[in-house]
Structures are given as C-alpha cells and as structure tokens.
Amino acid sequence: MENRTEILRKIKPSKIEEAILKIKINRFLGRLNKNLEGTEAILGGSVAKDTHLRGTSDVDIFVLYEKDKDISNKLEKSLKIDAKRLLKSIRPYGGDLLDIGCSFGFLLEVARELGFKVFGADISQDCINYCISKGFIVKSLSDYNDNFFDIITLIGVIDHFSDPIKDFQEIKRVSKPGASIIIRIANMDLFLGRHSTVKPPEHLYYFSSATLKRFLEDNGFQVTNIRRSLTPFTIDEFSFRVFRYLFRISHYDFWFDIQKLISGILKFLKMDKIVILFPDGQIILNARCKK
C-alpha cells in the first residue's frame, strides 16, 4: 500500500509545472489589475491554498472591492435578484427556511423580506460571524433541532460535501415531513457544467440530473421538478465571460484587448445594459422530504 508521501508525489504538481503556472497567473493578474480602478485582483481557491492537483487549469481569481462602493452594491443587488428567482418556486411564502452554505446571507435577507423566518448554516466562521452581525441565526447544521424546517436551500453547495449521504441524513433529520428542498448544482450532462465545476479538491462530488435524482430518492426525498438554470447577464457581462473562456483555452492575452474593444462599442451603442437569460450549465431541483 502506498504511503501518504508517495500519493502526494503523484498528485501534486511538479516544480516545473508550478513555475509555469505561477508565471501565467502573475502575467494574468498584472494585466487584469491594470484595467481595474479602485480594486485589486488576487489569487484564491485551491491554488492559493496549495491544495490543487497536477494538471490544474482552473484558477480562481478574486476581486476585492471596498465596502459601500458602487460595484459592491451592484454585486449584492445581482445576488439578491438571483435569490428571489430561486425562491419563486415556493408558494405561499412563509415558514421556517434554512439556507445551507449561506455565505454572507444574501438569500437569507431576500427570504426574510418575502416573509420567511430564516436560519443559516455554514462552515466558515467569518460568514457565521458576519450573518450574526446582520441579525440572522446561523450555526452548524448539527446544532439545529429535529423536524424543524419547512424549506431548505442548497445553492452551489452539495459538490463541496465530503460525505453527501451523511450530510443528507442530517438534512432529513432537521426537515419536517414534506419539507421543500431546493438544490442548484452544476449539471455534468452539459458542457458548461463539466467545464466550470471539475475542481478537486474544492469540488468533490459531481452529478447529472439523473444521478442527482436517484441519489435523493435513495436517501428519502421525492423529486418534484428538475429544470435547467438560467442566469441573467448583461450583454457586456456575457461578452466578458466568452472572451475569458477563450483566454482560458488558448492563453492568448489579445482576447482581452478584443473584449475591451467590444465593451466600448456596446457602451457607445447603449446596448451594454441589455439583459439576456443564458443557460449557466447548472440544474435547479425541487424535492420534498419523505418521512
């Protein structure tokens, strides 16, 4: 049996691969930061934590915005609009709602405004502390009582679970009989889903619509609806994502020059704020807890 050192040697990037990746990241960050005003792009995710695997080509870049700046407010507004669209499938509004992986509480805030009594669960102490400072009840899932919640949301969460069967046993424990479950996750049936989400060890489990349905039914939930997720983008945002993808597969910097030119043309024609709905490679699944 191989020991830990031998396994790590096989799956960790070589020194040469690390050096090449570092050069590409620094070149990208330098170019990106030249075009950002009042913000800073930084390296994040598994590469920053040194937990990425050999052959990694998906690198997380985070952009830091100062609090109360206009761009931060726009991001918050966008996340809240998305949360409201997700909650439309629950009628009438009301009841005890738990958002698992609640992050900084955008969905909690929207759900509270709609009339739900809201609770959160997260593993990040920073997120827990922030949500508590905003007046939300947020704690570990294991700290909630049995048969407590009418609605549970899991948005971009279950691919992070280290033991999905065990975690869904906990979800079933805290759910009332017939409780509504809303899940959004990348769909491995789709190209966009496969391309955007395969990122071990950050994402550990992957589902198609069929395998997710079977998994839930095997663990005590009745699936009532599955549909493709559509995300609203402005035309300007959509063009940026297209050219970012072209850069990722080719590593040619000139794609950003072309995108900047197109962005200027869209703004001149006053078309940059037009919103389109585009499939984002994810599925939204509604289910009920069977007890």
N, C-alpha and C positions, 0 to 999 in steps of 0.2 A: 504494500500500500504506500502511495506517495505521501510524503510529509508536507506540511504547510509551505515550507520554503521552496520545495520543488514545484508545487502547484502555482505559487505566486510567480516563480520564474517563467512559467509557461504562459500565464495570462497577462502579466504586466508588460507594458511597452518596453522595448529595448531602449538603450541610451540614445541610439541614433534616431529612432522614431520619436522619442521625447524631444530631442533637439530640433528636428524638422517641424514638429507640431508647435513648439514654442516660437520658432521664427514666424510661422504662418499666423499664429494668434497675435503676436506683437505687431506684425505688419497690419493685420486687420484692425486691431484696436487703435493703432496710430492713425490710420486713415479715417476710421469712424469718428474718433474724437475731434478731428479737425473740422468735421461738419456738424458738431453738436455745440450748442450755445447754452451756457449755464448748467451743463450736466456733464457727467463723466460715465463712459462705458467701462465696465470692469469684467474680468473673467469670473465665472461662477460655476455651479454644478459639480459634476464628478471630476472634471479636470482640475478645477481649483482645489478640490478636496483630496486630489491624488488617489482617487478610487476608480479611475477609468481603466478600461481594458485595452489590450493590444488590438490595433486596428480601428480605434475610436476615430470617427469622423464627424461626430455631432458634438459641438462645443457650445455650452451655454454662455451667453453674454448678457449681463445685466446692465441696465442704465439707471444711475442714481439721480433722482430728482429731489430738489429741495422741497420741504413741506410747503403747502399752500401755493405753490407755483401753478400757473395755468395748465401746464401739461399734466401735472399730477391730478388736478381736478378733472381733466378730460378722461384720464385713465379710470379714475374712480367712477365717473358717470357711465363709461362704457361697460365696466364690470357690473354695475347695478342694473343696466338695461338688460344685459345677458341673464342676470339672476332672475329678473322679473319674467322674462320669456320662459325660463325653465319652470317657474312656479305656476304658469298658466294652466298646466295640466291638472292642478289640484283645485277642485271646486266642491263645496264652497270654501272660501278662505277661512282659516281658523284652526285651532288645535295646537298641541304641543309638537314643535318641529325641532329636530336635531340635525345640524349640518356637521357631518364628519369630515375632517380636514378643512375646518372653517377659515383657516389663514387669518386675515385681518378683518373678517366679519362683514364683508360686503353683502353676501347673501343673507346673513342674519339681519342686517339693517333693513334690507328690502322686505324680507318676510315679516319683520315686526311692523313695518309701515302698512302691510297688507292685512294685518290683524292676527297673525300667528303669535303664539307665545314661544319664544325662540331660545335655543340652547346650542352650544357648540362643543366640539371635541377636536383636539389637535395634539400632536406630539411635540410641537415647538413651544417651548416656554415663552419665547418672545411673543409669539402670536397669542398665546393664552393671556399673558400679562396685558397686551395691547387691548384685546377684546374686553377684558375685565375693566380696564380703564374707561371703556366706552359704555359700561353698564350692562354687559352681557354676562350670562352664566356660562363659563367654558371650563371644562375639565377633561380628564381622561375618560374614555368610554366605559371602562370598568367601574368607575365611580358612580354611574347612574343606576337607578333602581330598576327592577324587573317590570315589564309590561307598562312602560311609562309614555312612550312616544306614539303619536298619530302619524307623523310623517318623518322620514329620514332621507336626507340627500347625501349623495356621494359623488361629487363633481371632480373628475380627474384624480381619483383617489385610489381605486382598488388595484391599479397596476403597481402601486407602491407597497401593498401589503406583503409582509414576509410570510404570512400563513393565512391565505384567504378563507380556508374552511374554518379555522379557529375564530377569525375576525367576524365572519358572518354568523357564527354561533352566538357571539356577543351581540351582534346587531339584532338577531332574532330574540335574544333574551330581553333586551330593553324595549322591543317593539310590542305594542298592543296587538291583539288578534285583528287581522285585517288592515294593519298599518300600511300606508303607502310608502313605497321606496322609489326614489328617483336616482338613476345612475347615468353619468356621462363618462364615456371612456373611448379611447382610440379603437377603431374597428380594423382588425387585421385582415379583413376581406378586401379592404380598399388600399390603393397605392399610397394615398396621403397618410392613412393610418399607419401603415408599415414604415413609411419613410420617416415620420415625425416622432415615433414613440419608442423604437427599439433602442433603449439606452440603459443596458445593465451597467452597474448595479442599482442605478436610480429607479428604473422600472424593472420589476422582477417577474410579473405575470402578464400575459397577453391573451386577448380574447377576440374572437369573431362574434358576430351576432348570434350564431348558432351555439357556439361553445359557452358564451355567457348565459344564454337562456337555459341550457342544460345544467350548468353549474348552479344557477339559482334554484331551479326546480329540484335538483338533487339535495339542496340544503334548506328546503322548507319554505320556498317562496313561489308564488304563482305569477308568471309574467303576463301582463295585460296588454302591453304595447311596446313595439320597438320601431324606431324611426331614425333616419339619418339626421345628424346635427347640421344646422346651417348657421353660419356666423356672419353678422353684418360687418362689412368692410366699406370704408370709403374707397373710391377708385384709386386715390393716391396711396392708401394703405395697401390695397391689393397689388398695385404695381410694384411697391417696395418688396412685398413678400415673393413675388415672381422672380425679381432680379436677385434677391437674396438667395433663392433656391439655385438659380443659375450660377451664382458665385460658389455655392457650396459644392456643386458637382464639377466645376471647372477650375476654381481658384484663380480666375482672371479678374483683376481689380476693375477693369474697364466697365464691367456690368454696372457698377455703382455710378460711374460717370453718365452712362446712358439713362439710368433710373433718375438721376438728378435732373437731366435734361427733360425727360418726360414729365417729371413732377412740376417743373417750371411751366411747361406748356399747359398742363391741366389747370394750374392755378391761373394762368393768363386767360384761359377759356372759361374760367369759373366752373370747372367740372370736377375739381378735386374733392369736393364735399358730397358728391352724389353717392348714395349708399346702395350697395348691392348685397344680396344674400348669396353666399357661396358655401358649398359643401366643405367642411373642415376635416374630413377623414374620421369623424367620431360618430358614435351612435348614442341616442338617448333611450333609455329603457325604463319603463314603469312596471312595477311589480307590487304584489301585496303579500304580507306575511301570513302564512298559514299556521294556525296553532290548534 
